[in-house]
Structure formats: structure tokens, C-alpha cells
Amino acid sequence: MIFGCIGAAYGTAKSGIGIAGVGTYRPDLIMKSLIPVVMSGIIAVYALVIAVLIAGDMGPPPQQNYSLFTGFMHLASGLSVGLAGLAAGYAIGIVGDMGVRCYMQQSRIFVGMVLILIFGEVLGLYGLIVGLILHSKS
């Protein structure tokens, strides 16, 4: 969960800096420029989903039957979602910052920016899919 939230925070902060820069010159573009921030927040939701699933498998100590294999599978699923979320947040942050700044000068870049943001978000989704597969095998 930590890596996914770090990626989401980085993407939000980096995109927010670009939005703040655009908002001083073109306040009419702020609402369209919020797309990278929203997409960064979704990365944290992916990490929350796998964290809740892992925590749901754990029981109180007297009834706990938690093998080494299950522990490593939970570690692998958490790391796959977290590190993919970190990479996706980094990509969304950089593309969001520069895309919003370029959108201020040239409005035709908006479609390309959104397309690249979607591909960055898919990186986090791939990590979630791998994490869910690993979690189901534990």
C-alpha cells in the first residue's frame, strides 16, 4: 500500500504543480486539467483494494493458519500492486505536468495527453491484475 500511495502522491503533486501554473494564466482550463490528478488518485485505490484483500485473509492469533507460502504470496501481490502503482504514478505525474502546460499553449495536445495518461494508468491496472492472480493462488 505504501508504494502505491507514494506513486499516487507523486502523480498528484506533480500534476498539481502544472495545474497551478496553468491556472494563473488560463483559469478556464482548470477543470479539464484535473484529469491527471483524478487518475493519480485511482492508483491509491488499487493499493487499497489489495491491502483489504490481504488483511481479510488474516485471522486472530489463536485461529491463524498462515503458512510461509501464503505469506510470500501476499508479499508478492502487495509488491506487484505497489511497485506498479509507483511507476504509474510517476508516469502520470510527468505526463500530467507537461501535458497540462502544453495544453495551455496548444489545445490540440489534449487528446494525446489523455491517451498517454490512460496508458500510464493501465500500468497500475496491470499490477492490480497480477496482484489479484497472486492473491487468489495463496
C-alpha positions as CSV (number, residue, x, y, z in Angstrom):
1,M,0.0,0.0,0.0
2,I,2.9,2.3,0.8
3,F,4.4,2.2,-2.7
4,G,1.1,2.7,-4.4
5,C,0.3,5.7,-2.2
6,I,3.7,7.2,-2.9
7,G,3.1,6.9,-6.6
8,A,-0.3,8.5,-6.3
9,A,1.0,11.3,-4.1
10,Y,3.8,12.0,-6.6
11,G,1.4,12.0,-9.5
12,T,-1.0,14.3,-7.7
13,A,1.8,16.7,-6.6
14,K,3.5,16.9,-10.0
15,S,0.2,17.3,-11.9
16,G,-1.0,19.8,-9.3
17,I,2.1,22.0,-9.9
18,G,1.3,22.1,-13.6
19,I,-2.3,22.9,-12.9
20,A,-1.3,25.7,-10.5
21,G,0.9,27.1,-13.3
22,V,-1.8,26.9,-15.9
23,G,-4.4,28.4,-13.6
24,T,-2.6,31.7,-13.2
25,Y,-2.6,32.3,-17.0
26,R,-5.7,30.4,-18.2
27,P,-8.3,29.8,-15.4
28,D,-10.8,28.5,-17.9
29,L,-8.6,25.3,-18.4
30,I,-8.5,24.2,-14.8
31,M,-11.4,21.8,-14.9
32,K,-10.0,20.0,-18.0
33,S,-6.6,19.9,-16.4
34,L,-7.8,17.9,-13.4
35,I,-7.8,14.6,-15.3
36,P,-4.2,13.7,-14.2
37,V,-5.0,14.3,-10.6
38,V,-8.1,12.1,-10.7
39,M,-6.1,9.3,-12.5
40,S,-3.4,9.5,-9.8
41,G,-5.9,9.1,-7.1
42,I,-7.2,5.9,-8.7
43,I,-3.7,4.4,-8.2
44,A,-4.1,4.6,-4.4
45,V,-7.5,2.8,-4.7
46,Y,-5.7,-0.1,-6.4
47,A,-3.3,-0.4,-3.5
48,L,-6.2,-0.1,-1.0
49,V,-8.1,-3.0,-2.8
50,I,-5.2,-5.4,-2.5
51,A,-4.4,-4.3,1.1
52,V,-8.0,-5.1,2.1
53,L,-7.9,-8.5,0.4
54,I,-4.6,-9.4,2.2
55,A,-5.9,-8.2,5.6
56,G,-9.1,-10.2,5.1
57,D,-7.1,-13.4,4.9
58,M,-5.5,-12.9,8.2
59,G,-7.2,-14.0,11.4
60,P,-6.6,-13.6,15.1
61,P,-3.5,-15.5,16.5
62,P,-5.3,-18.5,18.1
63,Q,-7.1,-19.4,14.9
64,Q,-4.5,-18.3,12.5
65,N,-3.3,-20.9,10.0
66,Y,-0.9,-18.7,8.0
67,S,1.8,-20.7,6.1
68,L,5.1,-19.4,4.7
69,F,3.8,-19.9,1.2
70,T,0.7,-17.7,1.9
71,G,2.9,-15.0,3.4
72,F,5.2,-14.9,0.4
73,M,2.2,-14.8,-2.0
74,H,0.7,-11.9,-0.1
75,L,4.1,-10.2,-0.2
76,A,4.4,-10.7,-3.9
77,S,0.8,-9.5,-4.6
78,G,1.4,-6.4,-2.4
79,L,4.7,-5.6,-4.1
80,S,3.3,-6.1,-7.6
81,V,0.5,-3.7,-7.0
82,G,2.7,-1.2,-5.1
83,L,5.6,-1.0,-7.4
84,A,3.3,-0.9,-10.5
85,G,1.4,1.9,-8.8
86,L,4.7,3.7,-8.1
87,A,5.7,3.5,-11.7
88,A,2.2,4.5,-12.9
89,G,2.1,7.5,-10.5
90,Y,5.5,8.6,-11.7
91,A,4.4,8.4,-15.4
92,I,1.1,10.1,-14.7
93,G,2.8,12.9,-12.8
94,I,5.3,13.7,-15.5
95,V,2.8,13.4,-18.4
96,G,0.2,15.4,-16.4
97,D,2.6,18.2,-15.6
98,M,4.0,18.7,-19.1
99,G,0.7,17.9,-20.8
100,V,-1.2,20.5,-18.9
101,R,1.4,23.1,-19.5
102,C,1.5,22.3,-23.3
103,Y,-2.3,22.2,-23.4
104,M,-2.3,25.8,-22.2
105,Q,-0.4,26.8,-25.4
106,Q,-1.9,24.3,-27.9
107,S,-5.3,22.8,-27.3
108,R,-4.8,20.0,-29.9
109,I,-2.5,18.2,-27.5
110,F,-5.3,17.4,-25.1
111,V,-6.3,14.1,-26.8
112,G,-2.7,12.9,-26.9
113,M,-2.2,13.8,-23.3
114,V,-5.3,11.8,-22.2
115,L,-4.2,8.9,-24.3
116,I,-0.8,8.8,-22.7
117,L,-2.4,9.2,-19.3
118,I,-4.6,6.2,-20.0
119,F,-1.6,4.1,-20.9
120,G,0.1,5.2,-17.6
121,E,-3.0,4.2,-15.7
122,V,-3.0,0.8,-17.4
123,L,0.4,0.2,-15.8
124,G,-1.2,0.3,-12.4
125,L,-4.1,-1.8,-13.5
126,Y,-1.7,-4.5,-14.8
127,G,-0.1,-4.6,-11.3
128,L,-3.5,-4.9,-9.8
129,I,-4.4,-7.8,-12.1
130,V,-1.1,-9.6,-11.3
131,G,-1.7,-9.0,-7.6
132,L,-5.2,-10.4,-7.7
133,I,-4.0,-13.5,-9.5
134,L,-1.2,-14.0,-7.0
135,H,-3.6,-13.4,-4.1
136,S,-6.1,-16.0,-5.5
137,K,-3.3,-18.6,-5.6
138,S,-2.4,-18.2,-1.9
